């Protein structure tokens, strides 16, 4: 790593220079410019990997040019604030960065103050950086569905970071929660209050779910796989139910008109950075703050973490993409661990 000590305007970052695998990222030295109104500069201590990171790196983004810094989730301390910002310098914050702006795979990140979530005392950086993207995605997904009592819902892929949080939020609503996940995750999910767990690789899992439901039908299904897979879940949902597609979207109705009248929902966390109002951001911060506090008090479990080095970020992100690294993969940027 380059020597950036006592040069607060200079920092290291991993940059994207065109569509391709993550191992093509390059480490460069960049310079922080003046902080704009409503913005803050965060000295990152850690970043976290999310699937969106490698997906956008591979396919590119309309707003990205050579030299763009990827990474949506980070944690660190505020080192500078722009006009109109009331957050103090030195405050420890976690954040989810918009895709159009330079991200968290760097020693410094400039972001909207509105997207910063103060980290409560007693919560580690490892825990805090694991929350924003998966936690706020789960919050947005569950918010699509009315909080009616005595309902059954399905969460697919509940071994993943988003679905693990979502399943727990659904349990907290008082719903009967059914999940699909690899067998290694079943015991833990049952301990967190889910009603039943099915192996997604078992061709009979739908039949087993139907038997467990008896005369009841699903009120909602939350899918984290793909739009095409989400379509296959539609016939499991009862009258006036909900199908929430978290990974991708469903372009056309999966069932004939005037049958069960299932409502279709898409989840697009990044959209708030382009289309969110002040009220939307207030809701975002309130939800993020609640999620961090719920983790702090031990009432919300997260995926086990694996710490990796900043120097090896491209190689480790490629391994994460290939499924060779499991769990919540973190990047130690500051060199310290708390």
Secondary structure, DSSP 8 states (H G I E B T S, - for coil): ----TT-TTEEEEEEE-SSS-GGG-EEEEEE-----TTEEEEEEEEEE--HHHHHHHHH--TT--TTEE--SEEEEEEEEE-TT--S-TT-EEEEE--TTS--SSBSEEEEEGGGEEE--TT--HHHHHTTHHHHHHHHHHHHTS---SS-EEEES-TTSHHHHHHHHHHHHTT-EEEEE--GGGHHHHHHTT-SEEE-TT-TTHHHHHHHHHTT--EEEEEE-S-HHHHHTTGGGEEEEEEEEESSS---S-SS-TTSS--EEEE--GGGHHHH--HHHHHHHHHHHHHHHHHHHTT-S----EEEEESTTHHHHHHHHHTT-S-SEEEEE-SS---
